[in-house]
Structures are given as structure tokens and as C-alpha cells.
Amino acid sequence: MTAAIELRGVRKEFPGGAVAVDDVSLTVGAGSVFGVVGHSGAGKSTLLRLVNGLEEPTAGSVLLDGQDLAALGERRLRPVRRDIGMIFQQFNLFRSRTVLGNVTYPLRLAGLDRAAARARAEETLDFVGLAGHGKRYPEQLSGGQRQRVGIARALATRPKVLLCDEATSALDPQTTGEVLALLRRVNRELGVTILLITHEMEVVRTLCDRVAVMEDGRVVESGEVYEVFARPAHPTTAAFVRSALHGEPDGPLLERLRARHPGRLVTVPVVDGAAVLDDLSPLLRENGVDFTLVHGGVAEVRGRPLGSVTLALRGGDAAVEAVVRGLAAPAQREAGVR
Ligand SMILES: Nc1ncnc2c1ncn2[C@@H]1O[C@H](COP(=O)(O)OP(=O)(O)OP(=O)(O)O)[C@@H](O)[C@H]1O
């Protein structure tokens, strides 16, 4: 069960004049995972509230499965809302209800009888790895377990779309990884379309197919995740990407590296499909140049390598120059050898 989400020229202006979302158009393909990143105040939460029908656009339209939400009216919107599940940064569980009580709640609202709701809730808790935890209360659970309950509650009614509002921002890195792995299963095994908002590029790197970067209510850049990571066009995107890759040394770090390492420093990008690293070792050998690896990191983005390594080259001036020239040959210049 899956559905596409489409925003066409969406604007949201609040009474008083604040424009939270400004002419945003984007398409979340059915069965895909789409991330929206941006700093606080960029308009991400408002965008999500427009998609789940809690806010109405001032202009433009939001379509779920091709249906314009604003054109539906409250009565016809209700069943469509059931196709949308949502999870939150602070989990938003009922503290006075057990885990099972939290997960059966939306099912009872949807009209399932007690036995059917219980059976469905247990099946869903099993899917999120919480079989046997039904009788516990939220405060007896870890943050990661609470978010699993949140995910189970959101999935219990078998929605086509899952909206995630900073779903891992309150969790430590390991728990974040576990929750992201669960969300990937939700997408792959259940086919649920996922739209998430986050300020963590790490979440985008590991989970999303496509990403849009928001600033001041507008989308400043969007695209397939690897492409955006490898070639960010907007400065805000570039800063977000740097926060997730830690690859290229910035100015001050470069100065410290220079002070510590004699020789010429070169930073070699590692981009899937660009053969720069493959060229490096024969170039060094041919010219009799030695090297020390002084900085760098290669991460996996959507299953493909991306990052950079910085080397201090040691050898005669002419030999080092030949290596640098070889690396910066026209075919590689595009990849940005420096
Ligand atoms: N109900 C509202 N009334 C007036 N202004 C609002 C309202 N909701 C949001 N805004 C304004 O719209 C802008 C975008 O807010 P929004 O919460 O969507 O951003 P955000 O990217 O989700 O930030 P955060 O991560 O801090 O929630 C902000 O300037 C905010 O003050």
C-alpha cells in the first residue's frame, strides 16, 4: 500500500503575515523516502502539517494519491487522513496507557472491535521488534523503544504514507541507527511512502532516496541524495553535506595540517564513478613520490562511496608537481582535485 505526495506551488501565510512556506513544489514518489532538511524556522514543520491536512495552504495545492486535500472537505478528508501515519520527535505517546493501549487506540477509533484491534496491534508490535512488551508503560521503555511504539501506532491502521517529524532527533546515535533501520524496513517491506523532516543530514544519508533543502520557506535545492551530496549547488546544502561527511578539511584545519606535515598537501575527492583514487597509486609510483595520509573520510551514501582523502606528498619538487598535475588532468578536474 503506497501513495505519492505532491505539492504544487504551495504557500502558507499565517495571520499576521509570517510566510512559513513560500511557493514550494515537490513530488514524493509512491514507495520512496523523501527528506526535507533545513535549519530551525525554515518551514519544515509547517510543510508537514500541510501534508497531513492540519493546515490549509494559502495558495497552491497538496495532493495525496492525486487527490487535492483542500478540495475534499472535512467528511471526505477523514478516510484520506487514515492513509497518513505520523511519528514525532517526542513520541507523543499516552503515558497513562500501556504499549498495547497506545497501539490499539487508533484502531478502535477506526472502528475495529476489541479483539481485532488487539490482534492487529500485537502483529504490528511484533513487526517493530516489541513483541511481549504490550503490558508495559511508556515510561518503562527506552527512547528507542518509545519511538518503536510510536511507529507501531502510526502503522497500525496500515497507512500508505508515513510522515516523520524529527523522529530521531531525541535519540543517541546508536538508537538513531536502529530506528532508521526500522524505517527502512517500513519502506521496503510494507511499501510505505515516507516523508521526513530533519536537521540531521545523517538521516538523509542513510535513509532517503531524494532530498529537498529548505530555507526561509523556500526549497533552495532538491535532487537524488547521492547527487546532492556529491555536488551540492547551494551554500546551505554544502554546509549540511559537510556536517555529514567530515571529509574535506576547512581552512583552519588545513593550516594545522600544513604546520604538522612537511610536503605538499593534496585533497583527493572520492566520488563514485570518478577514477581519481585509482589514478593515484600509479602516479605516485611512476614519479617516486611518497605520501602520508593526513586527513579524510569516506562514507557510504545510498550504498556508494563518497568523501575525500588528504595526503602530504614527499619527493622532489618536479616529481610532486607531476603527481599533482596528473591528478588534476582534465578528466578529473571536474571532480575538484586541489
Ligand atoms: N501558527 C503560526 N503562526 C505564525 N507563525 C508561524 C506559525 N507556525 C510557524 N510560524 C512561523 O513560520 C516559520 C516556519 O516555522 P516552522 O515551524 O514550520 O519551521 P521549522 O523549519 O519546522 O522549524 P523548527 O524545526 O524549529 O520547528 C517560522 O518563522 C515560524 O515562526
PDBQT file of the ligand as one rigid body, heavy atoms in Angstrom, charges set to zero:
ROOT
HETATM    1  N1  LIG A 401       0.930  29.159  13.719  1.00  0.00    +0.000 N 
HETATM    2  C1  LIG A 401       1.862  30.049  13.331  1.00  0.00    +0.000 A 
HETATM    3  N2  LIG A 401       1.604  31.373  13.348  1.00  0.00    +0.000 NA
HETATM    4  C2  LIG A 401       2.517  32.281  12.952  1.00  0.00    +0.000 A 
HETATM    5  N3  LIG A 401       3.752  31.964  12.515  1.00  0.00    +0.000 NA
HETATM    6  C3  LIG A 401       4.089  30.654  12.461  1.00  0.00    +0.000 A 
HETATM    7  C4  LIG A 401       3.173  29.631  12.877  1.00  0.00    +0.000 A 
HETATM    8  N4  LIG A 401       3.776  28.425  12.707  1.00  0.00    +0.000 NA
HETATM    9  C5  LIG A 401       5.008  28.689  12.241  1.00  0.00    +0.000 A 
HETATM   10  N5  LIG A 401       5.207  30.021  12.079  1.00  0.00    +0.000 N 
HETATM   11  C6  LIG A 401       6.421  30.680  11.568  1.00  0.00    +0.000 C 
HETATM   12  O1  LIG A 401       6.755  30.106  10.314  1.00  0.00    +0.000 OA
HETATM   13  C7  LIG A 401       8.172  29.910  10.181  1.00  0.00    +0.000 C 
HETATM   14  C8  LIG A 401       8.449  28.449   9.902  1.00  0.00    +0.000 C 
HETATM   15  O2  LIG A 401       8.170  27.666  11.049  1.00  0.00    +0.000 OA
HETATM   16  P1  LIG A 401       8.271  26.071  11.110  1.00  0.00    +0.000 P 
HETATM   17  O3  LIG A 401       7.940  25.646  12.493  1.00  0.00    +0.000 OA
HETATM   18  O4  LIG A 401       7.482  25.498  10.001  1.00  0.00    +0.000 OA
HETATM   19  O5  LIG A 401       9.822  25.861  10.811  1.00  0.00    +0.000 OA
HETATM   20  P2  LIG A 401      10.716  24.581  11.083  1.00  0.00    +0.000 P 
HETATM   21  O6  LIG A 401      11.689  24.513   9.976  1.00  0.00    +0.000 OA
HETATM   22  O7  LIG A 401       9.861  23.408  11.307  1.00  0.00    +0.000 OA
HETATM   23  O8  LIG A 401      11.459  24.927  12.404  1.00  0.00    +0.000 OA
HETATM   24  P3  LIG A 401      11.586  24.044  13.741  1.00  0.00    +0.000 P 
HETATM   25  O9  LIG A 401      12.488  22.913  13.378  1.00  0.00    +0.000 OA
HETATM   26  O10 LIG A 401      12.177  24.997  14.725  1.00  0.00    +0.000 OA
HETATM   27  O11 LIG A 401      10.190  23.625  14.088  1.00  0.00    +0.000 OA
HETATM   28  C9  LIG A 401       8.775  30.427  11.457  1.00  0.00    +0.000 C 
HETATM   29  O12 LIG A 401       9.211  31.750  11.236  1.00  0.00    +0.000 OA
HETATM   30  C10 LIG A 401       7.635  30.391  12.456  1.00  0.00    +0.000 C 
HETATM   31  O13 LIG A 401       7.788  31.390  13.426  1.00  0.00    +0.000 OA
ENDROOT
TORSDOF 0
